[in-house]
Amino acid sequence: MRGRAAVLMPPVTTTDPTALRTIIRRERRVEFAFEGIRYFDCLRWGIIGSENNQQFTGMKLTNDPANYKDYPVNSNGYYIFKKRSFVIGKNELWPIPQSERDLNKNLTQNPGY
């Protein structure tokens, strides 16, 4: 509950649906960091394609990226780890294992697999 003194969360006073959605999504992103929930939130909200097709970065290594040569960094000085490659229209669903399809002949494979 955000009203608890120990939480120190500012009150939400807006009733605008778009603003509330932004507030809730940010709070869930921060509150559940490193718990593996964000992926499923993004799937449910229908934003997985835009959120998961970004450059994955690590820690900030420099404030002078133009002259930093030790590791690959982006224009903000963050370590470049890898580019995610989420295929919209395919990766929202996972493939059904062949062993499960063998058990139940009524199952069909998800699109794209």
C-alpha positions as CSV (number, residue, x, y, z in Angstrom):
1,M,0.0,0.0,0.0
2,R,1.6,3.2,-1.1
3,G,0.2,5.2,1.8
4,R,2.5,3.6,4.4
5,A,5.0,5.9,5.9
6,A,7.8,3.5,5.4
7,V,7.3,3.4,1.7
8,L,7.6,7.1,1.1
9,M,5.7,7.0,-2.2
10,P,4.1,10.2,-3.5
11,P,0.3,10.2,-3.8
12,V,-1.2,9.6,-7.2
13,T,-3.8,12.3,-7.8
14,T,-4.3,12.1,-11.6
15,T,-7.4,10.4,-13.1
16,D,-6.1,10.5,-16.7
17,P,-5.9,6.9,-17.9
18,T,-2.8,7.4,-20.0
19,A,-0.9,9.1,-17.1
20,L,-2.0,6.4,-14.7
21,R,-0.8,3.7,-17.1
22,T,2.6,5.3,-17.3
23,I,2.8,5.7,-13.5
24,I,1.8,2.0,-12.9
25,R,4.1,0.6,-15.5
26,R,7.1,2.6,-14.1
27,E,6.3,1.5,-10.6
28,R,6.0,-2.2,-11.6
29,R,9.3,-1.9,-13.5
30,V,11.1,-0.5,-10.4
31,E,9.3,-2.6,-7.8
32,F,9.9,-5.9,-9.5
33,A,13.4,-5.3,-10.9
34,F,15.4,-8.5,-11.3
35,E,12.3,-10.7,-10.4
36,G,11.5,-11.8,-13.9
37,I,8.0,-10.3,-13.9
38,R,8.6,-7.4,-16.4
39,Y,8.7,-9.8,-19.4
40,F,5.2,-11.0,-18.6
41,D,3.9,-7.5,-17.9
42,C,5.1,-6.4,-21.3
43,L,3.4,-9.4,-23.0
44,R,0.1,-8.7,-21.2
45,W,0.3,-5.0,-22.0
46,G,1.1,-5.6,-25.7
47,I,4.4,-3.6,-25.6
48,I,6.8,-6.5,-25.7
49,G,7.9,-5.9,-29.3
50,S,9.0,-2.3,-28.6
51,E,10.4,-3.1,-25.2
52,N,12.3,-6.2,-26.1
53,N,13.8,-5.0,-29.4
54,Q,16.4,-2.6,-27.9
55,Q,20.1,-2.6,-27.3
56,F,20.8,-4.4,-24.1
57,T,23.4,-2.5,-22.1
58,G,25.3,-3.0,-18.9
59,M,26.8,-0.6,-16.4
60,K,28.0,2.9,-17.3
61,L,31.8,2.8,-18.0
62,T,32.6,6.3,-19.0
63,N,31.4,9.9,-19.2
64,D,33.5,10.4,-22.3
65,P,32.3,7.7,-24.8
66,A,34.0,9.3,-27.8
67,N,37.4,8.7,-26.3
68,Y,36.8,5.4,-24.4
69,K,38.4,2.4,-26.1
70,D,38.5,-0.4,-23.5
71,Y,35.0,-1.9,-24.2
72,P,32.2,-1.1,-26.6
73,V,30.0,1.6,-25.2
74,N,27.0,3.5,-26.5
75,S,26.7,7.3,-26.9
76,N,25.8,7.6,-23.2
77,G,28.9,5.6,-22.1
78,Y,27.0,2.4,-21.2
79,Y,28.6,-1.0,-22.0
80,I,27.0,-2.6,-25.1
81,F,26.1,-6.2,-24.3
82,K,23.9,-7.4,-27.1
83,K,21.0,-6.5,-29.3
84,R,17.8,-8.2,-28.5
85,S,16.0,-9.7,-31.5
86,F,12.3,-10.1,-30.7
87,V,10.2,-11.0,-33.7
88,I,6.8,-9.3,-33.5
89,G,4.0,-11.8,-34.4
90,K,6.2,-14.8,-33.5
91,N,7.9,-14.4,-30.2
92,E,4.8,-13.4,-28.2
93,L,4.1,-17.2,-28.0
94,W,6.7,-19.9,-27.4
95,P,7.0,-23.1,-29.4
96,I,5.1,-26.1,-28.2
97,P,7.5,-28.9,-27.6
98,Q,7.2,-31.8,-30.0
99,S,7.0,-34.3,-27.1
100,E,3.7,-32.5,-26.0
101,R,2.4,-32.5,-29.5
102,D,3.1,-36.2,-29.8
103,L,1.1,-36.8,-26.6
104,N,-1.9,-34.8,-27.8
105,K,-2.5,-34.9,-31.6
106,N,-5.0,-32.0,-31.3
107,L,-2.2,-29.6,-30.5
108,T,-0.9,-27.5,-33.3
109,Q,2.3,-25.5,-33.4
110,N,2.2,-21.8,-32.6
111,P,2.7,-19.5,-35.6
112,G,6.3,-19.1,-36.8
113,Y,7.7,-22.3,-35.4
